[in-house]
Amino acid sequence: MTTEIEALVQRGYTADKDAYLRRLKRIEGQVRGIARMVDEDKYCIDILTQVAAINKALHAVSIGLLEEHIAHCVVGAAHESTQSGDSAAVDAKVKEATDAISRLLR
């Protein structure tokens, strides 16, 4: 039953899902390229430059997903909270966002 309900839930990033997948596949290709560079004994600074590029790309994905979470999930919970008078849902979503930000900053 839970999987049926989860299948009906639209995530905040759903509208941009294809763009996220393209970006992640590009990052995956970059990681394979770094592995190839290491295997071929390329210059360490060149490898570090590629690692930095991947970190920046992953950071962009993370920020995008976080923005989508806030715009969709947190705002949705706030709307529900306004209608129901119960702030528990919005509190939970804000905590999720805060925890995610905390993980990103580590």
C-alpha positions in Angstrom: 0.0 0.0 0.0 2.8 2.4 0.9 4.5 2.0 -2.5 1.1 2.7 -4.3 0.8 6.0 -2.3 4.5 6.8 -2.9 4.0 6.2 -6.7 1.2 8.9 -6.6 3.4 11.4 -4.8 5.0 14.0 -7.0 8.3 15.2 -5.8 9.4 18.8 -6.0 12.1 18.0 -8.6 9.7 15.9 -10.9 9.3 18.7 -13.4 13.1 18.9 -13.8 13.8 15.2 -13.4 15.2 14.8 -17.0 17.6 17.7 -16.5 18.8 16.3 -13.2 19.3 12.9 -14.8 21.3 14.4 -17.7 23.5 16.4 -15.3 24.1 13.3 -13.1 25.0 11.2 -16.2 27.5 13.9 -17.2 29.0 13.8 -13.7 29.2 10.0 -13.9 31.1 10.4 -17.1 33.5 12.9 -15.5 34.1 10.4 -12.6 34.9 7.7 -15.2 37.3 10.1 -16.9 39.1 10.8 -13.6 39.5 7.0 -13.0 41.0 6.8 -16.5 43.3 9.7 -15.8 44.6 8.0 -12.6 45.0 4.7 -14.5 47.0 6.6 -17.1 49.2 8.3 -14.5 48.1 11.8 -15.5 49.4 14.9 -13.7 47.9 15.2 -10.3 46.9 18.9 -10.7 45.0 18.0 -13.8 43.1 15.3 -11.9 42.4 17.7 -9.0 41.0 20.2 -11.5 38.6 17.6 -12.7 37.7 16.6 -9.1 36.9 20.3 -8.4 34.7 20.4 -11.5 32.7 17.3 -10.3 32.4 18.8 -6.8 31.0 22.0 -8.3 28.5 20.0 -10.5 27.3 18.0 -7.5 27.0 21.1 -5.5 24.8 22.6 -8.2 22.6 19.4 -8.2 22.4 19.6 -4.4 21.4 23.2 -4.3 18.8 22.6 -7.0 17.2 19.7 -5.2 17.2 21.7 -1.9 15.5 24.6 -3.7 12.9 22.3 -5.1 12.3 20.7 -1.7 11.8 24.1 -0.1 9.6 25.4 -2.9 7.5 22.3 -3.2 7.6 20.3 0.1 8.1 23.0 2.7 5.7 25.5 1.0 3.1 22.7 0.6 3.4 21.7 4.2 3.0 25.4 5.2 -0.1 25.6 3.1 -1.5 22.4 4.7 -0.6 23.8 8.1 -2.5 27.0 7.4 -5.6 25.0 6.4 -5.4 22.5 9.3 -4.1 24.7 12.0 -1.5 22.1 12.9 2.1 23.2 12.4 3.6 19.7 12.8 3.9 19.0 9.1 5.7 22.3 8.4 8.0 21.9 11.4 9.0 18.4 10.1 9.7 19.7 6.6 11.7 22.6 7.9 13.7 20.2 10.0 14.3 18.0 7.0 15.6 21.0 5.0 17.8 22.2 7.9 19.2 18.7 8.3 19.9 18.5 4.6 21.7 21.9 4.6 23.7 20.7 7.6 24.8 17.5 5.7 25.8 19.7 2.7 28.0 21.9 4.8 30.0 19.1 6.4 
